[in-house]
Amino acid sequence: MESGHDPAGHGGHTGHEGFETGAAESAAWWVVEAAGPAVLAVALAAYLLGVRRHRVRGPWARWRTAAWIAGLSCVGLAWAGPLAEAARHDFTAHMAGHLLLGMIGPLLVVLAAPVTLALRTLPAGGARTLSTVLRSPPARVVTHPVVAAVLNAGGLWLLYATDLFAHMHASPAVHAAVHAHVLLAGIAFTVAVIGPDPNPHRATLRARATVLVLFIGAHSILGKWLYAHPPAGVDPADARVGAQLMYYGGDVVDLAILVLLFAGWYPGSRFRSRLLPGNPAHGHRDRPVAPPRDPLESDHRIDVRRPAWPGRSASAN
């Protein structure tokens, strides 16, 4: 036997070195799994603190708080825990996590209107900084429906049509990067299409509806493609079940976004009155309050008291 190779065929690594390598890899995976829930816990605490501060100005809709909690829970289930562990070797579990992380979670988080809550409760300096970020060119680019759709659907095609899927399950760093991209791209796309928060770069209804329809088509085509072309190393039967979950589950979420888009645009829609922060119709809880002293809220480009629904003037509220 050649020098430098042990009988087990570990290519020159001693048992001690192999143990150290395995321990380091386990520690890396632990850090990745622990980082997600830690960030989510901070986000939950920050939102609840904002809700508490908002009571000085008026009540905040309980369903928005529930949406925030549910959205973060969806992200947490996909990031760490039994489902995340099963997703490393089971494609169907992976796809369930994908729906929670990239579609259901972002939809619930966006409907919670966290930006509106932040603008209403942050100190004047922090609110101005956030307002500046919202008006910045990067925000304009990322929240454009075409860019957001490319980041979302394009990232999924890149994940499943290349070797990135295999690398994601082999490297903790790649795993974390892919999960972060799926989550942030899902949030950006949902914000671009139906986000109720103030958005000075809002695209027209026609542009958003067109992009949404094209995105639904691209997502459906990817599901069919995965059914016939499983990623390397994935059992074909498992791939078919996972592809069906992606196809039908994704269609349900996409249909919900489509309904919210048009229901929110229609002037007489009860959904519209409930989705828009600051609309008191039908007993909505996060009703507008007295004009604030903070000059930020008198800025007509971003009115945090009564943000206009996409594609319509503020007077339509």
C-alpha positions as CSV (number, residue, x, y, z in Angstrom):
1,M,0.0,0.0,0.0
2,E,1.3,3.4,-0.9
3,S,2.6,5.7,1.8
4,G,0.1,8.4,2.8
5,H,-3.1,6.4,2.4
6,D,-4.7,4.6,5.3
7,P,-6.4,1.3,4.9
8,A,-9.9,2.9,5.0
9,G,-8.9,5.0,1.9
10,H,-9.1,8.4,3.5
11,G,-6.5,9.8,1.2
12,G,-3.8,10.5,3.8
13,H,-6.0,11.8,6.6
14,T,-5.4,10.3,10.0
15,G,-8.3,9.3,12.2
16,H,-7.6,12.3,14.4
17,E,-7.6,14.7,11.4
18,G,-10.8,13.1,10.1
19,F,-12.4,13.6,13.5
20,E,-11.3,17.3,13.5
21,T,-12.6,17.8,10.0
22,G,-16.0,16.3,10.9
23,A,-16.2,18.3,14.1
24,A,-15.5,21.5,12.2
25,E,-18.1,20.8,9.6
26,S,-20.7,19.9,12.3
27,A,-19.9,23.2,14.1
28,A,-20.3,25.1,10.8
29,W,-23.7,23.6,10.2
30,W,-24.7,24.4,13.8
31,V,-23.7,28.0,13.4
32,V,-25.8,28.3,10.2
33,E,-28.8,26.7,11.8
34,A,-28.5,28.8,14.9
35,A,-28.0,32.1,13.1
36,G,-31.4,31.9,11.4
37,P,-33.5,31.6,14.5
38,A,-31.4,34.2,16.2
39,V,-32.1,36.8,13.5
40,L,-35.8,35.9,13.5
41,A,-36.0,36.3,17.2
42,V,-34.6,39.8,16.9
43,A,-37.0,40.6,14.1
44,L,-39.9,39.4,16.2
45,A,-38.8,41.4,19.3
46,A,-38.4,44.5,17.2
47,Y,-41.8,44.2,15.6
48,L,-43.5,43.6,18.9
49,L,-41.7,46.6,20.4
50,G,-42.9,48.7,17.5
51,V,-46.5,47.5,18.1
52,R,-46.2,48.5,21.8
53,R,-44.9,52.0,20.9
54,H,-47.6,52.4,18.3
55,R,-50.3,52.2,21.0
56,V,-49.4,55.8,22.0
57,R,-50.6,56.9,18.5
58,G,-53.4,54.3,18.1
59,P,-54.0,50.6,17.9
60,W,-52.2,48.4,15.4
61,A,-54.2,45.7,13.5
62,R,-53.8,42.4,15.3
63,W,-54.0,40.4,12.1
64,R,-50.8,42.2,10.9
65,T,-49.0,41.1,14.1
66,A,-50.3,37.6,13.6
67,A,-49.1,37.7,10.0
68,W,-45.6,38.7,11.1
69,I,-45.4,35.9,13.7
70,A,-46.7,33.3,11.2
71,G,-44.3,34.5,8.5
72,L,-41.3,34.3,10.7
73,S,-42.4,30.9,11.9
74,C,-42.6,29.7,8.3
75,V,-39.0,31.0,7.7
76,G,-37.8,29.4,10.9
77,L,-39.3,26.0,10.1
78,A,-37.5,26.1,6.7
79,W,-34.2,27.3,8.2
80,A,-33.7,25.0,11.2
81,G,-35.4,22.0,12.8
82,P,-36.7,18.7,11.7
83,L,-37.9,19.9,8.3
84,A,-34.6,21.6,7.5
85,E,-32.7,18.5,8.6
86,A,-34.9,16.2,6.4
87,A,-34.5,18.6,3.5
88,R,-30.8,17.7,3.2
89,H,-31.6,14.2,2.0
90,D,-35.3,14.4,1.0
91,F,-36.3,16.5,-2.1
92,T,-39.9,16.6,-1.1
93,A,-39.0,18.0,2.3
94,H,-36.6,20.4,0.6
95,M,-39.4,21.7,-1.6
96,A,-41.8,22.1,1.3
97,G,-39.1,24.3,2.9
98,H,-38.7,26.2,-0.3
99,L,-42.4,27.1,-0.3
100,L,-42.3,28.2,3.3
101,L,-39.1,30.1,2.9
102,G,-39.5,31.7,-0.5
103,M,-43.3,32.1,-0.9
104,I,-45.5,31.7,2.1
105,G,-43.2,33.3,4.6
106,P,-42.4,36.4,2.4
107,L,-46.1,36.9,1.7
108,L,-47.1,37.0,5.4
109,V,-44.1,39.1,6.3
110,V,-44.9,41.7,3.6
111,L,-48.6,41.8,4.6
112,A,-47.5,42.7,8.2
113,A,-46.4,46.1,6.8
114,P,-43.2,46.3,8.9
115,V,-41.9,49.4,7.1
116,T,-45.1,51.4,7.9
117,L,-44.8,50.3,11.5
118,A,-41.1,51.3,11.6
119,L,-41.8,54.7,10.1
120,R,-44.5,55.4,12.7
121,T,-42.5,54.3,15.7
122,L,-38.8,55.0,15.1
123,P,-37.2,58.1,16.4
124,A,-37.2,61.0,13.9
125,G,-33.6,60.4,12.9
126,G,-34.2,56.7,12.3
127,A,-37.4,57.3,10.3
128,R,-35.6,59.8,8.1
129,T,-32.8,57.3,7.5
130,L,-35.3,54.6,6.5
131,S,-37.1,57.1,4.3
132,T,-33.8,57.9,2.6
133,V,-33.2,54.2,2.0
134,L,-36.6,53.8,0.5
135,R,-36.0,56.6,-2.0
136,S,-32.5,55.4,-2.9
137,P,-31.6,54.1,-6.4
138,P,-30.8,50.6,-5.1
139,A,-34.3,50.4,-3.6
140,R,-35.7,51.5,-6.9
141,V,-33.8,48.7,-8.7
142,V,-34.6,45.9,-6.3
143,T,-38.3,46.7,-5.9
144,H,-38.8,47.0,-9.7
145,P,-41.1,44.0,-10.6
146,V,-38.9,42.8,-13.5
147,V,-35.7,42.9,-11.4
148,A,-37.4,41.2,-8.4
149,A,-38.9,38.5,-10.7
150,V,-35.5,37.8,-12.3
151,L,-33.9,37.5,-8.9
152,N,-36.6,35.2,-7.7
153,A,-37.4,32.9,-10.6
154,G,-33.9,33.2,-12.1
155,G,-32.3,32.2,-8.8
156,L,-34.5,29.1,-8.6
157,W,-33.6,28.0,-12.2
158,L,-29.9,28.5,-11.3
159,L,-30.4,26.4,-8.2
160,Y,-32.0,23.4,-9.8
161,A,-30.6,23.5,-13.3
162,T,-26.9,23.6,-12.2
163,D,-24.7,21.9,-9.6
164,L,-25.6,24.6,-7.1
165,F,-28.2,22.3,-5.5
166,A,-25.6,19.7,-4.7
167,H,-23.1,22.3,-3.4
168,M,-25.8,23.8,-1.2
169,H,-26.2,20.5,0.7
170,A,-22.4,20.0,1.0
171,S,-21.3,23.4,2.2
172,P,-22.8,25.3,5.1
173,A,-21.8,28.6,3.7
174,V,-23.4,27.9,0.3
175,H,-26.5,26.6,2.1
176,A,-26.9,29.8,4.1
177,A,-26.3,32.0,1.0
178,V,-28.9,30.1,-1.0
179,H,-31.5,30.2,1.8
180,A,-30.9,34.0,2.3
181,H,-31.3,34.6,-1.4
182,V,-34.5,32.6,-1.6
183,L,-36.0,34.5,1.4
184,L,-34.9,38.0,0.3
185,A,-35.8,37.5,-3.3
186,G,-39.2,36.3,-2.3
187,I,-39.7,39.3,-0.1
188,A,-38.5,41.7,-2.8
189,F,-40.9,40.2,-5.4
190,T,-43.9,40.3,-3.0
191,V,-43.1,43.9,-2.1
192,A,-42.8,44.8,-5.8
193,V,-46.1,43.3,-6.7
194,I,-48.5,43.9,-3.7
195,G,-46.5,45.4,-0.8
196,P,-48.8,47.6,1.3
197,D,-45.9,49.7,2.7
198,P,-44.9,53.1,1.3
199,N,-43.0,52.7,-2.0
200,P,-41.9,55.8,-3.9
201,H,-40.9,53.6,-6.9
202,R,-44.1,51.7,-7.3
203,A,-44.7,50.4,-10.8
204,T,-48.0,50.6,-12.6
205,L,-50.7,48.0,-12.1
206,R,-50.3,46.9,-15.7
207,A,-46.5,46.3,-15.3
208,R,-47.0,44.4,-12.0
209,A,-49.8,42.3,-13.3
210,T,-47.8,41.4,-16.5
211,V,-44.7,40.5,-14.5
212,L,-46.7,38.4,-12.1
213,V,-48.3,36.4,-14.9
214,L,-44.9,35.8,-16.5
215,F,-43.5,34.8,-13.1
216,I,-46.3,32.3,-12.6
217,G,-45.5,30.8,-16.0
218,A,-41.8,30.5,-15.2
219,H,-42.4,28.9,-11.9
220,S,-44.9,26.4,-13.4
221,I,-42.4,25.5,-16.2
222,L,-39.7,24.9,-13.6
223,G,-41.9,22.6,-11.7
224,K,-42.6,20.6,-14.9
225,W,-38.9,20.6,-15.8
226,L,-38.0,19.2,-12.4
227,Y,-40.5,16.5,-12.8
228,A,-38.7,15.2,-15.8
229,H,-35.1,16.3,-14.9
230,P,-34.4,15.7,-11.2
231,P,-31.3,17.3,-9.8
232,A,-28.2,15.1,-9.7
233,G,-28.3,12.6,-6.8
234,V,-32.1,13.0,-6.2
235,D,-34.3,9.9,-6.5
236,P,-36.6,10.2,-9.5
237,A,-39.7,9.2,-7.5
238,D,-38.8,11.7,-4.7
239,A,-38.2,14.4,-7.4
240,R,-41.6,13.9,-9.0
241,V,-43.4,14.3,-5.7
242,G,-41.3,17.4,-4.9
243,A,-41.9,18.9,-8.3
244,Q,-45.7,18.4,-7.9
245,L,-45.5,20.1,-4.5
246,M,-43.7,23.0,-6.1
247,Y,-46.1,23.2,-9.0
248,Y,-49.4,23.0,-7.1
249,G,-48.3,24.7,-3.9
250,G,-46.6,27.5,-5.8
251,D,-49.8,28.0,-7.9
252,V,-51.8,28.4,-4.7
253,V,-49.5,31.2,-3.3
254,D,-49.2,32.8,-6.7
255,L,-53.0,32.8,-7.1
256,A,-53.3,34.4,-3.6
257,I,-50.9,37.2,-4.7
258,L,-52.9,37.7,-7.9
259,V,-56.2,38.0,-6.0
260,L,-54.6,40.5,-3.6
261,L,-53.2,42.5,-6.4
262,F,-56.5,43.1,-8.1
263,A,-58.6,43.2,-4.9
264,G,-56.3,45.9,-3.6
265,W,-56.5,47.9,-6.7
266,Y,-60.3,47.8,-7.0
267,P,-61.6,51.0,-5.2
268,G,-64.7,49.3,-3.6
269,S,-62.9,46.2,-2.5
270,R,-63.1,45.4,1.2
271,F,-59.7,43.7,0.9
272,R,-58.3,47.0,-0.2
273,S,-59.6,48.8,2.9
274,R,-58.1,46.1,5.2
275,L,-54.8,45.7,3.4
276,L,-53.8,49.4,3.4
277,P,-52.4,50.6,6.7
278,G,-54.2,53.7,7.9
279,N,-57.6,52.9,6.3
280,P,-60.4,52.9,9.0
281,A,-63.0,51.3,6.8
282,H,-64.8,48.2,8.0
283,G,-63.4,48.5,11.5
284,H,-59.7,48.3,10.5
285,R,-57.6,48.6,13.6
286,D,-54.5,50.5,12.4
287,R,-56.5,53.6,11.7
288,P,-54.9,57.0,10.9
289,V,-54.0,59.3,13.8
290,A,-53.7,63.0,14.3
291,P,-51.1,64.7,12.0
292,P,-47.6,64.1,13.5
293,R,-45.0,66.7,14.2
294,D,-42.3,64.7,12.5
295,P,-41.7,66.4,9.2
296,L,-41.0,63.1,7.6
297,E,-44.7,62.2,7.6
298,S,-45.6,65.4,5.8
299,D,-43.4,64.4,2.9
300,H,-45.8,63.8,0.0
301,R,-43.4,61.3,-1.6
302,I,-43.9,58.9,1.3
303,D,-47.0,59.4,3.4
304,V,-46.8,56.9,6.2
305,R,-50.3,57.8,7.5
306,R,-52.2,56.9,4.3
307,P,-49.9,55.2,1.8
308,A,-51.6,55.1,-1.6
309,W,-52.3,51.7,-3.1
310,P,-50.1,51.0,-6.1
311,G,-51.2,52.7,-9.3
312,R,-53.7,55.0,-7.6
313,S,-53.6,58.4,-6.0
314,A,-53.7,58.9,-2.2
315,S,-57.1,60.5,-2.5
316,A,-58.5,57.2,-3.6
317,N,-58.1,55.9,-0.1
